[in-house]
Amino acid sequence: MSRAFVKEDSDVPEEPRKRQPSGRPNYVTPAGLEALKLRVAELAVLRTVLLAKKRPEEQRALDLQQAELDLAYYEGQVKSARVVDNAGSGAVDVRFGALIRVKEASGEEREYRIVGEDEADAGAGLLNWASPLAGALLGKKAGDLAELERSGGNLKLEIISVRYG
C-alpha cells in the first residue's frame, strides 16, 4: 500500500493559525457575547500560564503565539459585536435569536436557533445567521414552508413554532 498521502507522526509542531473575521456584520446573541468575553478571559489566563511555564522553547513559543493570535481574534470579535436580542420583541417571524421547531418531509422534527458566527454549532442546532439553512428560515412564521435548495434534492421544512428567549 502506498504511504504517499498518509500523514506521518512527527515531532514537528504545527504552525500557529490566525483566525480571520468573515467580513460580515458580527451579530451575536446576548449569551454569545458573554461566551466571547469568557473565551477572551480564558485565553488571557492561558497566555499568562504559557509565559510562566518551562517547556521546550520551540513548543512553548508556538503555543504562546497561537494563544496570542486567538486572543487578538476574540478581542476583536468582542469589540465588533452587535448584540441582537429579539427576546422581548413579540416577533412571530423567524429573526436572529429565534428558536425554530420544524418538521421535515419524513415527519422528523428538529429545533434550530439562529445565532452568530462564533456561536454556531450545526450539530447542536445552532445555525450561523449567514448559513443557507438560516437564510431559508428567516422571515418565516409558524405554518409556513421553508425550502433549502441542495444538490441531492431540496430540503422542505414546515415551521411548527417560532419563539424567543
Contacts in CASP RR format, 6 or more apart in sequence:
PFRMAT RR
TARGET T0000
AUTHOR 0000-0000-0000
METHOD contacts of the structure
MODEL  1
MSRAFVKEDSDVPEEPRKRQPSGRPNYVTPAGLEALKLRVAELAVLRTVL
LAKKRPEEQRALDLQQAELDLAYYEGQVKSARVVDNAGSGAVDVRFGALI
RVKEASGEEREYRIVGEDEADAGAGLLNWASPLAGALLGKKAGDLAELER
SGGNLKLEIISVRYG
13 58 0 8 1.000
13 59 0 8 1.000
13 62 0 8 1.000
14 62 0 8 1.000
15 62 0 8 1.000
16 62 0 8 1.000
16 65 0 8 1.000
16 66 0 8 1.000
16 69 0 8 1.000
17 66 0 8 1.000
17 69 0 8 1.000
18 69 0 8 1.000
18 73 0 8 1.000
19 69 0 8 1.000
19 70 0 8 1.000
19 73 0 8 1.000
21 73 0 8 1.000
21 76 0 8 1.000
21 77 0 8 1.000
21 80 0 8 1.000
22 117 0 8 1.000
22 130 0 8 1.000
24 117 0 8 1.000
24 130 0 8 1.000
25 82 0 8 1.000
26 77 0 8 1.000
26 80 0 8 1.000
26 81 0 8 1.000
26 82 0 8 1.000
26 116 0 8 1.000
26 117 0 8 1.000
27 82 0 8 1.000
27 84 0 8 1.000
27 96 0 8 1.000
27 116 0 8 1.000
27 129 0 8 1.000
28 36 0 8 1.000
28 81 0 8 1.000
28 82 0 8 1.000
28 83 0 8 1.000
28 84 0 8 1.000
28 115 0 8 1.000
28 116 0 8 1.000
28 118 0 8 1.000
28 119 0 8 1.000
29 83 0 8 1.000
29 84 0 8 1.000
29 85 0 8 1.000
29 96 0 8 1.000
29 97 0 8 1.000
29 115 0 8 1.000
29 116 0 8 1.000
29 119 0 8 1.000
30 83 0 8 1.000
30 85 0 8 1.000
31 119 0 8 1.000
32 115 0 8 1.000
32 116 0 8 1.000
32 118 0 8 1.000
32 119 0 8 1.000
33 78 0 8 1.000
33 81 0 8 1.000
33 83 0 8 1.000
35 118 0 8 1.000
35 119 0 8 1.000
36 74 0 8 1.000
36 77 0 8 1.000
36 78 0 8 1.000
36 81 0 8 1.000
36 118 0 8 1.000
37 78 0 8 1.000
39 74 0 8 1.000
40 71 0 8 1.000
40 74 0 8 1.000
40 75 0 8 1.000
40 78 0 8 1.000
43 67 0 8 1.000
43 70 0 8 1.000
43 71 0 8 1.000
43 74 0 8 1.000
44 71 0 8 1.000
46 67 0 8 1.000
47 64 0 8 1.000
47 67 0 8 1.000
47 68 0 8 1.000
47 71 0 8 1.000
50 60 0 8 1.000
50 63 0 8 1.000
50 64 0 8 1.000
50 67 0 8 1.000
51 64 0 8 1.000
53 60 0 8 1.000
55 63 0 8 1.000
77 118 0 8 1.000
84 95 0 8 1.000
84 96 0 8 1.000
84 97 0 8 1.000
86 95 0 8 1.000
86 96 0 8 1.000
86 97 0 8 1.000
86 98 0 8 1.000
86 164 0 8 1.000
87 164 0 8 1.000
87 165 0 8 1.000
88 164 0 8 1.000
88 165 0 8 1.000
89 95 0 8 1.000
89 164 0 8 1.000
90 164 0 8 1.000
91 98 0 8 1.000
91 162 0 8 1.000
91 164 0 8 1.000
92 141 0 8 1.000
92 142 0 8 1.000
92 162 0 8 1.000
93 139 0 8 1.000
93 140 0 8 1.000
93 141 0 8 1.000
93 162 0 8 1.000
94 100 0 8 1.000
94 114 0 8 1.000
94 137 0 8 1.000
94 138 0 8 1.000
94 139 0 8 1.000
94 140 0 8 1.000
94 141 0 8 1.000
94 159 0 8 1.000
94 162 0 8 1.000
95 114 0 8 1.000
95 138 0 8 1.000
95 139 0 8 1.000
95 164 0 8 1.000
96 114 0 8 1.000
96 115 0 8 1.000
96 116 0 8 1.000
96 129 0 8 1.000
97 113 0 8 1.000
97 114 0 8 1.000
97 115 0 8 1.000
97 164 0 8 1.000
97 165 0 8 1.000
98 113 0 8 1.000
98 114 0 8 1.000
98 137 0 8 1.000
98 162 0 8 1.000
98 163 0 8 1.000
98 164 0 8 1.000
99 111 0 8 1.000
99 112 0 8 1.000
99 113 0 8 1.000
99 162 0 8 1.000
99 163 0 8 1.000
99 164 0 8 1.000
99 165 0 8 1.000
100 111 0 8 1.000
100 112 0 8 1.000
100 113 0 8 1.000
100 114 0 8 1.000
100 137 0 8 1.000
100 140 0 8 1.000
100 159 0 8 1.000
100 161 0 8 1.000
100 162 0 8 1.000
101 109 0 8 1.000
101 110 0 8 1.000
101 111 0 8 1.000
101 159 0 8 1.000
101 160 0 8 1.000
101 161 0 8 1.000
101 162 0 8 1.000
102 109 0 8 1.000
102 110 0 8 1.000
102 111 0 8 1.000
102 112 0 8 1.000
102 137 0 8 1.000
102 146 0 8 1.000
102 157 0 8 1.000
102 158 0 8 1.000
102 159 0 8 1.000
102 160 0 8 1.000
103 109 0 8 1.000
103 157 0 8 1.000
103 158 0 8 1.000
103 160 0 8 1.000
104 110 0 8 1.000
104 155 0 8 1.000
104 156 0 8 1.000
104 157 0 8 1.000
105 156 0 8 1.000
109 160 0 8 1.000
110 125 0 8 1.000
111 125 0 8 1.000
112 125 0 8 1.000
112 126 0 8 1.000
112 127 0 8 1.000
112 133 0 8 1.000
112 134 0 8 1.000
112 137 0 8 1.000
113 125 0 8 1.000
113 126 0 8 1.000
113 127 0 8 1.000
114 127 0 8 1.000
114 129 0 8 1.000
114 134 0 8 1.000
114 137 0 8 1.000
114 138 0 8 1.000
115 126 0 8 1.000
115 127 0 8 1.000
115 128 0 8 1.000
115 129 0 8 1.000
116 128 0 8 1.000
116 129 0 8 1.000
117 128 0 8 1.000
117 129 0 8 1.000
117 130 0 8 1.000
119 126 0 8 1.000
120 126 0 8 1.000
120 127 0 8 1.000
120 128 0 8 1.000
120 131 0 8 1.000
122 131 0 8 1.000
127 133 0 8 1.000
127 134 0 8 1.000
127 137 0 8 1.000
128 134 0 8 1.000
129 135 0 8 1.000
129 138 0 8 1.000
132 148 0 8 1.000
132 149 0 8 1.000
133 148 0 8 1.000
133 155 0 8 1.000
136 146 0 8 1.000
136 147 0 8 1.000
136 148 0 8 1.000
136 155 0 8 1.000
136 157 0 8 1.000
137 146 0 8 1.000
137 157 0 8 1.000
137 159 0 8 1.000
140 146 0 8 1.000
140 159 0 8 1.000
140 162 0 8 1.000
141 159 0 8 1.000
141 162 0 8 1.000
142 159 0 8 1.000
142 160 0 8 1.000
142 161 0 8 1.000
142 162 0 8 1.000
143 158 0 8 1.000
143 159 0 8 1.000
143 160 0 8 1.000
144 158 0 8 1.000
144 159 0 8 1.000
145 156 0 8 1.000
145 157 0 8 1.000
145 158 0 8 1.000
145 159 0 8 1.000
146 156 0 8 1.000
146 157 0 8 1.000
146 159 0 8 1.000
147 154 0 8 1.000
147 155 0 8 1.000
147 156 0 8 1.000
147 157 0 8 1.000
148 154 0 8 1.000
148 155 0 8 1.000
148 157 0 8 1.000
END
